[in-house]
Amino acid sequence: MAGDRRGDRRDNQMLKLGAVAAILIGLVLVSLRLLPGSPLESAAASQWGEPAGPKRSTGEPGDRSDRPRPSPSPSLEPLPFEQKQVDLDLKGWYAWSVLDTRTGEIIGSENMAETSTTASLIKSWIVADYLRRADDAGQTPSDAKLADATRIIRDSDNIRAEQFYNSLGRSASIKRMVSLCKTTDSSPAADGGWSRTNLSPRDTARLGACIADGRAAGPKWTKWLLGEMRQVRGAGDFGIRKAFPAAERKDIAIKNGWVDRTREQEFHINCLAIGDNWTMGVMVRYPIGLGVEYGMKNCQKITEAVLRDDL
């Protein structure tokens, strides 16, 4: 019995020594965690909810230069147009719209969704549709066909435009434009002709964006088509780009339309322009007796009225 009691005392002493040793080891670890420069310092800080790294002082204001700074977001250079409603002393109806091709934002007159007949403006789509479909079919247009396309764009050749339009299925081509370019106000003409295609200034700007980003003519022919539209000449060179300084005009691609509608006794004048990061549509209608020059000049006047003053 005495031997059992002595054994129990030894066991108790060993347990007490073990407990003391565990406490000492714990104190050493805590000291290491709090000791600056200790390899355990950062791990401890993260466990206790303190961010690793320099501590923020609560007694003195912090040094602002040490604080993380948000990276500045890139700002877009403003377009050369302003959103404003213009009240010009013009006879008849007119409307305009501009699309920012970087953001997709559209600005324009309150009536920019109203439609008018396109006349030759729609030839830009007809040529684009022809080129894209040829490439999709694995075909390269002949030199003769490309020369025809040049005449349609630069000189607004009606006979060649009609030939292209027939080969594209006539109004089926306009329906492809509505689908591909995401226009919302447009529709084919009731008689199926290209000249009476219905387009709004807002959709004219959308058509311009569709040409500029390659959807209309496809990746192979977009650069070629824009190059042709920058070389519109003769009677078709009027309107939007004439409102810009002479040095900038050569970089603006255009396609305009003009026609005297004897049925309605109106002139319909339409302007499409594609610039750097923007597209624009301007459309006017007015009594036929005022002549074609009246509408051509008004297309330019409307553009000038919505250009930024600091241009």
Buried (B, 14 or more C-beta within 10 A) or exposed (E): EEEEEEEEEEEEEEEEEEEEEEEEEEEEEEEEBEEEEEEBBBEBBEEEEEEEEEEEEEEEEEEEEEEEEEEEEEEEEEBBBBEEEBEEEBEBBBBBBBBBBEEEEBBBBEBBBBBBBBBBBBBBBBBBBBBBBBBEEEEEBEEEBBEBBBBBBBBBBBEBBBBBBEBBBBBEBBBBBBEBBEBEBBBBBEEBBBBBBBBBBBBBBBBBBBBBEBBBBBEBBBEBBBEBBBBBEEEBBBBBBBBBEEEBBEEBBBBBBBBBBEEEEBBBBBBBBBBEBBBBBBBBBBEBEBEBEBBBBBBBBBBBBBBEEEE
